[in-house]
């Protein structure tokens, strides 16, 4: 699902117009981005948690040239799914 498909699906499930739905989605993403940038965790019951984690520096080796490169530490967003989401995915998805 891409951005436009998400707006269409949300608009169909609510009484909001597509324009209102797009504005709401942009505001939601903006607030979430700001909170994560401030180092806070965002949690949605029955969905999961978004949090910032520090990825330590590591050594990378290019497979073709064998050149070693040091990758500096950085902050990344981590998502941990809730048990409810995990169960729902596993019951609907066949391997």
C-alpha positions in Angstrom: 0.0 0.0 0.0 1.4 3.4 -0.9 0.5 6.9 0.4 -2.4 7.5 -1.9 -3.9 4.1 -1.3 -3.7 4.7 2.4 -5.5 8.0 2.1 -8.2 6.4 0.0 -8.7 3.5 2.4 -8.8 5.8 5.5 -11.2 8.2 3.7 -13.5 5.3 2.9 -13.6 4.1 6.5 -14.3 7.6 7.9 -16.7 10.4 7.1 -13.7 12.6 6.1 -13.0 13.8 2.6 -9.8 12.8 0.9 -8.4 16.3 1.4 -9.2 16.2 5.2 -7.8 12.6 5.4 -4.6 13.7 3.8 -4.2 16.7 6.1 -4.9 14.4 9.1 -2.3 11.9 8.0 0.3 14.5 7.3 -0.3 16.0 10.7 0.0 12.6 12.4 3.3 11.8 10.6 4.6 15.2 11.5 3.8 14.8 15.2 5.3 11.3 15.2 8.5 12.5 13.5 8.9 15.3 16.0 8.4 13.0 19.0 10.9 10.5 17.6 13.4 13.2 16.8 13.1 14.3 20.5 14.0 10.7 21.6 10.6 9.8 22.8 8.8 6.4 22.3 5.5 6.2 20.5 3.2 3.3 21.4 -0.1 2.2 19.9 -2.0 -0.4 21.9 -2.7 -3.5 19.8 -0.2 -2.3 17.2 3.3 -1.8 18.6 6.0 0.7 19.7 8.3 2.9 17.7 11.5 3.9 19.5 14.9 5.4 18.8 17.9 3.1 19.3 21.6 3.7 18.9 23.3 1.5 16.3 27.0 1.1 17.3 29.8 1.6 14.9 30.8 -1.5 12.9 33.2 -2.7 10.3 31.8 -3.4 6.8 33.6 -5.4 4.1 32.7 -4.8 0.5 32.3 -8.4 -0.9 33.8 -7.7 -4.4 36.8 -5.6 -3.4 37.3 -6.7 0.2 37.8 -3.1 1.2 37.0 -2.5 4.8 35.0 0.5 5.9 34.1 1.8 9.3 30.5 2.7 9.6 29.9 5.3 12.2 27.3 5.0 15.0 23.9 6.4 14.3 20.4 6.6 15.7 17.7 4.4 14.0 13.9 3.9 14.4 13.0 0.5 15.8 9.5 -1.0 15.7 8.4 -3.7 18.0 5.0 -5.2 17.1 2.5 -6.0 19.8 1.4 -9.6 20.5 -2.1 -8.7 19.1 -0.6 -7.6 15.8 1.7 -10.6 15.7 -1.2 -13.0 16.2 -3.4 -11.3 13.6 -0.6 -11.4 11.0 0.2 -15.1 11.7 -3.4 -16.2 11.5 -4.0 -14.5 8.1 -0.7 -15.2 6.5 0.2 -18.6 5.1 3.9 -19.5 4.6 
